[in-house]
Amino acid sequence: CKVVMDKMVGRRRQVAKVRDTAVLQTSVTRNKSWAMKRLMKDLKEIEENTIPTVGVTARPMDKDLFTWRGNLRGPEGTLYYGGVFHIE
């Protein structure tokens, strides 16, 4: 009887883990979807140049919306003037 009970408890734990994993994956997918929408909005805003971007460029990497590359020019009147700084 104890062996049967142990197996039942073990199965319940497995089912609970599967359920928890499914909830977590749904949450991650939902958050990723929201993040992708936001990044697409930001990219569109940059492409349409609705914000001043003097000395600044930014683009997502090929096929990866979550990794961006950009360049910043050193502002005039600073030690950084004339420099171009690459960021990822």
N, C-alpha and C positions, 0 to 999 in steps of 0.2 A: 504494500500500500504506500509506503514511504517513497519507493522508487517511482511509482506512478505520479505521486504528488510532486516530486522533484522535477520530473519531466514536464508536467503541466506548468509549473512555475517557470522553468527554463523556456518553454514555448512562449509564455506570456511576455517574458523579458525580451525575447527575439522580436515578437510582434510590436512591442513598445518601441524597441530600437528602430525597427523599420518605419514605424509611424513617425517617430521623432526625426529620423533622417529625411523622410518625405516632407515634413513640415519645414525643416531647415532648408532643403533644396528649393521649395516653393518660395520661401522668404528670400533666399539668395537670388533666385530668378527674378522675383518681383523687384528687388533692389537693383539688380543689374539692368533690368529693363528701364527703370527710372533713371539710372545713371546714364544709360545709352541715350535716352531721350534728351537729357540735359546736355550731354556732350555734343550731340547733333545740333542742338539749339545754339550752343556756343560756337561751334564750327561755322554754322550758317551766319551768325552775327559777325564773325571774323571775315568770312568770305565777302559778305555784303558791305564790309567796312563801315558799319554803323557806329563803331566806337573808334576814337583816335588811336592809332597804333604806330605812331612815329617812332622808328627805331626798334620796333618789336615785330617779330614774326612768330607764328605758332601753327603747327599742323600735326594731325595725328600720323602715326607711323602707318605704313602700308598694312592693311588688313587688321589693324589693332587700334580700335578707337580709345583704348584705355592707356596707351603709351603715346605721348606727344613729344615732339622736338620743337625747339624754338631758338631764336637768336635775339639777343639784346645788344644794342649799341650803347657804348659808354656815353653818358650825357656830357654835353659841352660844359666847360668850366669845372670839371672834376678830374681827378687823377685817372679815371677810367675812360676819358675822352679818347676817341680813336680806336678803342678796343671793341671787338665783337665777341660776345660771350655766348657760347653754345650750351643749351640746357636740354635735358631729357627727363 
